[in-house]
Amino acid sequence: MSGNRVLISKILVLDDGIAHFDSLKLLCEEYGLVGIKPQQVGAEAVMAILKSNVDLG
């Protein structure tokens, strides 16, 4: 095999505070992470993501 391969992993982001957004974004960019954030607040929204067969790393 030739060429470089990049490993990208998805993570579930539960922190919805704007104060941490820039830090989380930089962390994700640095380590090849893709943050997935629930559109709504609450356990039901988190469980909907977990049940949707999203590949989280």
PDB file of N, CA, C and O in Angstrom:
ATOM      1  N   MET A   1       0.840  -1.182   0.000  1.00  0.00           N
ATOM      2  CA  MET A   1       0.000   0.000   0.000  1.00  0.00           C
ATOM      3  C   MET A   1       0.880   1.238   0.000  1.00  0.00           C
ATOM      4  O   MET A   1       1.926   1.280   0.648  1.00  0.00           O
ATOM      5  N   SER A   2       0.450   2.211  -0.715  1.00  0.00           N
ATOM      6  CA  SER A   2       1.211   3.448  -0.743  1.00  0.00           C
ATOM      7  C   SER A   2       0.339   4.602  -0.286  1.00  0.00           C
ATOM      8  O   SER A   2      -0.887   4.500  -0.269  1.00  0.00           O
ATOM      9  N   GLY A   3       0.987   5.705   0.086  1.00  0.00           N
ATOM     10  CA  GLY A   3       0.248   6.878   0.537  1.00  0.00           C
ATOM     11  C   GLY A   3       0.030   6.881   2.035  1.00  0.00           C
ATOM     12  O   GLY A   3       0.133   5.855   2.707  1.00  0.00           O
ATOM     13  N   ASN A   4      -0.265   8.029   2.518  1.00  0.00           N
ATOM     14  CA  ASN A   4      -0.535   8.184   3.949  1.00  0.00           C
ATOM     15  C   ASN A   4      -2.019   8.026   4.214  1.00  0.00           C
ATOM     16  O   ASN A   4      -2.856   8.509   3.452  1.00  0.00           O
ATOM     17  N   ARG A   5      -2.324   7.363   5.271  1.00  0.00           N
ATOM     18  CA  ARG A   5      -3.716   7.205   5.694  1.00  0.00           C
ATOM     19  C   ARG A   5      -3.919   8.019   6.963  1.00  0.00           C
ATOM     20  O   ARG A   5      -3.048   8.087   7.830  1.00  0.00           O
ATOM     21  N   VAL A   6      -5.067   8.619   7.047  1.00  0.00           N
ATOM     22  CA  VAL A   6      -5.402   9.430   8.209  1.00  0.00           C
ATOM     23  C   VAL A   6      -6.553   8.759   8.947  1.00  0.00           C
ATOM     24  O   VAL A   6      -7.592   8.449   8.364  1.00  0.00           O
ATOM     25  N   LEU A   7      -6.349   8.545  10.218  1.00  0.00           N
ATOM     26  CA  LEU A   7      -7.381   7.961  11.053  1.00  0.00           C
ATOM     27  C   LEU A   7      -8.244   9.080  11.626  1.00  0.00           C
ATOM     28  O   LEU A   7      -7.735  10.016  12.242  1.00  0.00           O
ATOM     29  N   ILE A   8      -9.535   8.976  11.421  1.00  0.00           N
ATOM     30  CA  ILE A   8     -10.480   9.963  11.942  1.00  0.00           C
ATOM     31  C   ILE A   8     -11.477   9.223  12.816  1.00  0.00           C
ATOM     32  O   ILE A   8     -11.997   8.177  12.428  1.00  0.00           O
ATOM     33  N   SER A   9     -11.738   9.762  13.980  1.00  0.00           N
ATOM     34  CA  SER A   9     -12.653   9.136  14.920  1.00  0.00           C
ATOM     35  C   SER A   9     -13.739  10.125  15.317  1.00  0.00           C
ATOM     36  O   SER A   9     -13.471  11.315  15.477  1.00  0.00           O
ATOM     37  N   LYS A  10     -14.955   9.637  15.476  1.00  0.00           N
ATOM     38  CA  LYS A  10     -16.073  10.479  15.896  1.00  0.00           C
ATOM     39  C   LYS A  10     -16.228  10.370  17.412  1.00  0.00           C
ATOM     40  O   LYS A  10     -16.083   9.297  17.998  1.00  0.00           O
ATOM     41  N   ILE A  11     -16.526  11.508  18.021  1.00  0.00           N
ATOM     42  CA  ILE A  11     -16.770  11.534  19.465  1.00  0.00           C
ATOM     43  C   ILE A  11     -18.092  12.236  19.740  1.00  0.00           C
ATOM     44  O   ILE A  11     -18.508  13.117  18.988  1.00  0.00           O
ATOM     45  N   LEU A  12     -18.729  11.846  20.797  1.00  0.00           N
ATOM     46  CA  LEU A  12     -19.983  12.466  21.212  1.00  0.00           C
ATOM     47  C   LEU A  12     -19.657  13.615  22.158  1.00  0.00           C
ATOM     48  O   LEU A  12     -19.056  13.408  23.212  1.00  0.00           O
ATOM     49  N   VAL A  13     -20.054  14.821  21.779  1.00  0.00           N
ATOM     50  CA  VAL A  13     -19.774  16.018  22.572  1.00  0.00           C
ATOM     51  C   VAL A  13     -21.033  16.398  23.334  1.00  0.00           C
ATOM     52  O   VAL A  13     -22.060  16.723  22.739  1.00  0.00           O
ATOM     53  N   LEU A  14     -20.941  16.354  24.660  1.00  0.00           N
ATOM     54  CA  LEU A  14     -22.099  16.680  25.494  1.00  0.00           C
ATOM     55  C   LEU A  14     -22.016  18.076  26.097  1.00  0.00           C
ATOM     56  O   LEU A  14     -22.997  18.564  26.658  1.00  0.00           O
ATOM     57  N   ASP A  15     -20.874  18.716  25.990  1.00  0.00           N
ATOM     58  CA  ASP A  15     -20.694  20.065  26.533  1.00  0.00           C
ATOM     59  C   ASP A  15     -21.268  21.061  25.534  1.00  0.00           C
ATOM     60  O   ASP A  15     -20.769  21.183  24.415  1.00  0.00           O
ATOM     61  N   ASP A  16     -22.315  21.772  25.939  1.00  0.00           N
ATOM     62  CA  ASP A  16     -22.917  22.749  25.032  1.00  0.00           C
ATOM     63  C   ASP A  16     -22.543  24.188  25.404  1.00  0.00           C
ATOM     64  O   ASP A  16     -23.135  25.139  24.894  1.00  0.00           O
ATOM     65  N   GLY A  17     -21.563  24.340  26.290  1.00  0.00           N
ATOM     66  CA  GLY A  17     -21.131  25.675  26.695  1.00  0.00           C
ATOM     67  C   GLY A  17     -20.282  26.348  25.628  1.00  0.00           C
ATOM     68  O   GLY A  17     -19.353  25.745  25.092  1.00  0.00           O
ATOM     69  N   ILE A  18     -20.597  27.567  25.331  1.00  0.00           N
ATOM     70  CA  ILE A  18     -19.862  28.323  24.327  1.00  0.00           C
ATOM     71  C   ILE A  18     -18.430  28.610  24.793  1.00  0.00           C
ATOM     72  O   ILE A  18     -17.539  28.825  23.972  1.00  0.00           O
ATOM     73  N   ALA A  19     -18.216  28.613  26.097  1.00  0.00           N
ATOM     74  CA  ALA A  19     -16.891  28.911  26.646  1.00  0.00           C
ATOM     75  C   ALA A  19     -15.856  27.865  26.238  1.00  0.00           C
ATOM     76  O   ALA A  19     -14.672  28.184  26.122  1.00  0.00           O
ATOM     77  N   HIS A  20     -16.278  26.637  26.022  1.00  0.00           N
ATOM     78  CA  HIS A  20     -15.350  25.556  25.688  1.00  0.00           C
ATOM     79  C   HIS A  20     -15.313  25.219  24.205  1.00  0.00           C
ATOM     80  O   HIS A  20     -14.537  24.361  23.785  1.00  0.00           O
ATOM     81  N   PHE A  21     -16.136  25.880  23.415  1.00  0.00           N
ATOM     82  CA  PHE A  21     -16.260  25.531  22.002  1.00  0.00           C
ATOM     83  C   PHE A  21     -14.924  25.615  21.267  1.00  0.00           C
ATOM     84  O   PHE A  21     -14.552  24.676  20.563  1.00  0.00           O
ATOM     85  N   ASP A  22     -14.208  26.708  21.417  1.00  0.00           N
ATOM     86  CA  ASP A  22     -12.934  26.885  20.704  1.00  0.00           C
ATOM     87  C   ASP A  22     -11.903  25.834  21.128  1.00  0.00           C
ATOM     88  O   ASP A  22     -11.171  25.304  20.292  1.00  0.00           O
ATOM     89  N   SER A  23     -11.852  25.541  22.411  1.00  0.00           N
ATOM     90  CA  SER A  23     -10.905  24.534  22.900  1.00  0.00           C
ATOM     91  C   SER A  23     -11.236  23.150  22.353  1.00  0.00           C
ATOM     92  O   SER A  23     -10.339  22.413  21.943  1.00  0.00           O
ATOM     93  N   LEU A  24     -12.510  22.795  22.344  1.00  0.00           N
ATOM     94  CA  LEU A  24     -12.924  21.502  21.810  1.00  0.00           C
ATOM     95  C   LEU A  24     -12.655  21.405  20.312  1.00  0.00           C
ATOM     96  O   LEU A  24     -12.245  20.358  19.811  1.00  0.00           O
ATOM     97  N   LYS A  25     -12.888  22.496  19.610  1.00  0.00           N
ATOM     98  CA  LYS A  25     -12.650  22.515  18.167  1.00  0.00           C
ATOM     99  C   LYS A  25     -11.166  22.300  17.868  1.00  0.00           C
ATOM    100  O   LYS A  25     -10.818  21.520  16.981  1.00  0.00           O
ATOM    101  N   LEU A  26     -10.304  22.982  18.598  1.00  0.00           N
ATOM    102  CA  LEU A  26      -8.856  22.812  18.403  1.00  0.00           C
ATOM    103  C   LEU A  26      -8.409  21.391  18.742  1.00  0.00           C
ATOM    104  O   LEU A  26      -7.600  20.805  18.023  1.00  0.00           O
ATOM    105  N   LEU A  27      -8.925  20.847  19.816  1.00  0.00           N
ATOM    106  CA  LEU A  27      -8.597  19.478  20.206  1.00  0.00           C
ATOM    107  C   LEU A  27      -8.993  18.489  19.104  1.00  0.00           C
ATOM    108  O   LEU A  27      -8.222  17.599  18.746  1.00  0.00           O
ATOM    109  N   CYS A  28     -10.185  18.657  18.585  1.00  0.00           N
ATOM    110  CA  CYS A  28     -10.662  17.769  17.524  1.00  0.00           C
ATOM    111  C   CYS A  28      -9.795  17.884  16.274  1.00  0.00           C
ATOM    112  O   CYS A  28      -9.437  16.872  15.671  1.00  0.00           O
ATOM    113  N   GLU A  29      -9.462  19.092  15.889  1.00  0.00           N
ATOM    114  CA  GLU A  29      -8.618  19.287  14.709  1.00  0.00           C
ATOM    115  C   GLU A  29      -7.236  18.684  14.908  1.00  0.00           C
ATOM    116  O   GLU A  29      -6.687  18.075  13.989  1.00  0.00           O
ATOM    117  N   GLU A  30      -6.672  18.847  16.092  1.00  0.00           N
ATOM    118  CA  GLU A  30      -5.320  18.359  16.370  1.00  0.00           C
ATOM    119  C   GLU A  30      -5.236  16.836  16.349  1.00  0.00           C
ATOM    120  O   GLU A  30      -4.240  16.277  15.888  1.00  0.00           O
ATOM    121  N   TYR A  31      -6.264  16.164  16.842  1.00  0.00           N
ATOM    122  CA  TYR A  31      -6.216  14.710  16.983  1.00  0.00           C
ATOM    123  C   TYR A  31      -7.076  13.957  15.969  1.00  0.00           C
ATOM    124  O   TYR A  31      -7.276  12.751  16.112  1.00  0.00           O
ATOM    125  N   GLY A  32      -7.577  14.633  14.967  1.00  0.00           N
ATOM    126  CA  GLY A  32      -8.361  13.957  13.941  1.00  0.00           C
ATOM    127  C   GLY A  32      -9.694  13.451  14.445  1.00  0.00           C
ATOM    128  O   GLY A  32     -10.113  12.346  14.100  1.00  0.00           O
ATOM    129  N   LEU A  33     -10.356  14.243  15.251  1.00  0.00           N
ATOM    130  CA  LEU A  33     -11.646  13.872  15.814  1.00  0.00           C
ATOM    131  C   LEU A  33     -12.765  14.674  15.162  1.00  0.00           C
ATOM    132  O   LEU A  33     -12.574  15.826  14.773  1.00  0.00           O
ATOM    133  N   VAL A  34     -13.917  14.059  15.051  1.00  0.00           N
ATOM    134  CA  VAL A  34     -15.106  14.743  14.553  1.00  0.00           C
ATOM    135  C   VAL A  34     -16.121  14.733  15.683  1.00  0.00           C
ATOM    136  O   VAL A  34     -16.577  13.674  16.115  1.00  0.00           O
ATOM    137  N   GLY A  35     -16.465  15.905  16.151  1.00  0.00           N
ATOM    138  CA  GLY A  35     -17.424  16.008  17.246  1.00  0.00           C
ATOM    139  C   GLY A  35     -18.854  15.910  16.760  1.00  0.00           C
ATOM    140  O   GLY A  35     -19.249  16.604  15.823  1.00  0.00           O
ATOM    141  N   ILE A  36     -19.625  15.053  17.395  1.00  0.00           N
ATOM    142  CA  ILE A  36     -21.048  14.927  17.106  1.00  0.00           C
ATOM    143  C   ILE A  36     -21.793  15.428  18.336  1.00  0.00           C
ATOM    144  O   ILE A  36     -21.608  14.922  19.443  1.00  0.00           O
ATOM    145  N   LYS A  37     -22.636  16.428  18.121  1.00  0.00           N
ATOM    146  CA  LYS A  37     -23.328  17.071  19.229  1.00  0.00           C
ATOM    147  C   LYS A  37     -24.834  16.917  19.053  1.00  0.00           C
ATOM    148  O   LYS A  37     -25.352  17.181  17.968  1.00  0.00           O
ATOM    149  N   PRO A  38     -25.542  16.498  20.087  1.00  0.00           N
ATOM    150  CA  PRO A  38     -27.004  16.396  19.983  1.00  0.00           C
ATOM    151  C   PRO A  38     -27.619  17.760  19.665  1.00  0.00           C
ATOM    152  O   PRO A  38     -27.169  18.786  20.175  1.00  0.00           O
ATOM    153  N   GLN A  39     -28.641  17.763  18.826  1.00  0.00           N
ATOM    154  CA  GLN A  39     -29.308  19.005  18.458  1.00  0.00           C
ATOM    155  C   GLN A  39     -30.177  19.536  19.592  1.00  0.00           C
ATOM    156  O   GLN A  39     -30.447  20.735  19.670  1.00  0.00           O
ATOM    157  N   GLN A  40     -30.611  18.634  20.470  1.00  0.00           N
ATOM    158  CA  GLN A  40     -31.453  19.025  21.592  1.00  0.00           C
ATOM    159  C   GLN A  40     -30.775  18.620  22.895  1.00  0.00           C
ATOM    160  O   GLN A  40     -29.925  17.730  22.912  1.00  0.00           O
ATOM    161  N   VAL A  41     -31.156  19.275  23.977  1.00  0.00           N
ATOM    162  CA  VAL A  41     -30.598  18.975  25.290  1.00  0.00           C
ATOM    163  C   VAL A  41     -31.406  17.851  25.931  1.00  0.00           C
ATOM    164  O   VAL A  41     -32.629  17.795  25.800  1.00  0.00           O
ATOM    165  N   GLY A  42     -30.713  16.969  26.616  1.00  0.00           N
ATOM    166  CA  GLY A  42     -31.407  15.935  27.377  1.00  0.00           C
ATOM    167  C   GLY A  42     -30.960  14.541  27.018  1.00  0.00           C
ATOM    168  O   GLY A  42     -30.342  14.300  25.981  1.00  0.00           O
ATOM    169  N   ALA A  43     -31.291  13.634  27.909  1.00  0.00           N
ATOM    170  CA  ALA A  43     -30.883  12.236  27.765  1.00  0.00           C
ATOM    171  C   ALA A  43     -31.509  11.588  26.538  1.00  0.00           C
ATOM    172  O   ALA A  43     -30.895  10.719  25.921  1.00  0.00           O
ATOM    173  N   GLU A  44     -32.709  11.992  26.180  1.00  0.00           N
ATOM    174  CA  GLU A  44     -33.380  11.390  25.023  1.00  0.00           C
ATOM    175  C   GLU A  44     -32.617  11.686  23.733  1.00  0.00           C
ATOM    176  O   GLU A  44     -32.499  10.813  22.873  1.00  0.00           O
ATOM    177  N   ALA A  45     -32.105  12.890  23.591  1.00  0.00           N
ATOM    178  CA  ALA A  45     -31.343  13.252  22.393  1.00  0.00           C
ATOM    179  C   ALA A  45     -30.039  12.465  22.318  1.00  0.00           C
ATOM    180  O   ALA A  45     -29.635  12.032  21.239  1.00  0.00           O
ATOM    181  N   VAL A  46     -29.384  12.280  23.454  1.00  0.00           N
ATOM    182  CA  VAL A  46     -28.140  11.507  23.502  1.00  0.00           C
ATOM    183  C   VAL A  46     -28.416  10.052  23.158  1.00  0.00           C
ATOM    184  O   VAL A  46     -27.677   9.445  22.383  1.00  0.00           O
ATOM    185  N   MET A  47     -29.462   9.496  23.721  1.00  0.00           N
ATOM    186  CA  MET A  47     -29.799   8.104  23.442  1.00  0.00           C
ATOM    187  C   MET A  47     -30.186   7.909  21.976  1.00  0.00           C
ATOM    188  O   MET A  47     -29.909   6.856  21.402  1.00  0.00           O
ATOM    189  N   ALA A  48     -30.816   8.901  21.369  1.00  0.00           N
ATOM    190  CA  ALA A  48     -31.173   8.800  19.956  1.00  0.00           C
ATOM    191  C   ALA A  48     -29.916   8.693  19.091  1.00  0.00           C
ATOM    192  O   ALA A  48     -29.898   7.940  18.118  1.00  0.00           O
ATOM    193  N   ILE A  49     -28.870   9.437  19.438  1.00  0.00           N
ATOM    194  CA  ILE A  49     -27.615   9.352  18.702  1.00  0.00           C
ATOM    195  C   ILE A  49     -26.977   7.990  18.924  1.00  0.00           C
ATOM    196  O   ILE A  49     -26.519   7.361  17.971  1.00  0.00           O
ATOM    197  N   LEU A  50     -26.941   7.533  20.152  1.00  0.00           N
ATOM    198  CA  LEU A  50     -26.313   6.247  20.452  1.00  0.00           C
ATOM    199  C   LEU A  50     -27.053   5.080  19.782  1.00  0.00           C
ATOM    200  O   LEU A  50     -26.429   4.092  19.394  1.00  0.00           O
ATOM    201  N   LYS A  51     -28.351   5.192  19.648  1.00  0.00           N
ATOM    202  CA  LYS A  51     -29.134   4.127  19.014  1.00  0.00           C
ATOM    203  C   LYS A  51     -29.108   4.190  17.493  1.00  0.00           C
ATOM    204  O   LYS A  51     -29.564   3.258  16.830  1.00  0.00           O
ATOM    205  N   SER A  52     -28.585   5.267  16.936  1.00  0.00           N
ATOM    206  CA  SER A  52     -28.615   5.451  15.470  1.00  0.00           C
ATOM    207  C   SER A  52     -27.466   4.752  14.757  1.00  0.00           C
ATOM    208  O   SER A  52     -27.285   4.939  13.554  1.00  0.00           O
ATOM    209  N   ASN A  53     -26.697   3.961  15.470  1.00  0.00           N
ATOM    210  CA  ASN A  53     -25.580   3.217  14.885  1.00  0.00           C
ATOM    211  C   ASN A  53     -24.472   4.124  14.346  1.00  0.00           C
ATOM    212  O   ASN A  53     -23.793   3.770  13.382  1.00  0.00           O
ATOM    213  N   VAL A  54     -24.296   5.259  14.951  1.00  0.00           N
ATOM    214  CA  VAL A  54     -23.185   6.130  14.596  1.00  0.00           C
ATOM    215  C   VAL A  54     -21.908   5.471  15.100  1.00  0.00           C
ATOM    216  O   VAL A  54     -21.837   5.041  16.251  1.00  0.00           O
ATOM    217  N   ASP A  55     -20.910   5.395  14.245  1.00  0.00           N
ATOM    218  CA  ASP A  55     -19.628   4.805  14.641  1.00  0.00           C
ATOM    219  C   ASP A  55     -18.851   5.812  15.471  1.00  0.00           C
ATOM    220  O   ASP A  55     -18.275   6.758  14.934  1.00  0.00           O
ATOM    221  N   LEU A  56     -18.838   5.608  16.774  1.00  0.00           N
ATOM    222  CA  LEU A  56     -18.071   6.482  17.656  1.00  0.00           C
ATOM    223  C   LEU A  56     -16.756   5.796  17.978  1.00  0.00           C
ATOM    224  O   LEU A  56     -16.706   4.585  18.192  1.00  0.00           O
ATOM    225  N   GLY A  57     -15.678   6.599  18.008  1.00  0.00           N
ATOM    226  CA  GLY A  57     -14.367   6.008  18.254  1.00  0.00           C
ATOM    227  C   GLY A  57     -13.922   6.159  19.658  1.00  0.00           C
ATOM    228  O   GLY A  57     -12.833   5.709  20.012  1.00  0.00           O
TER     229      GLY A  57
END
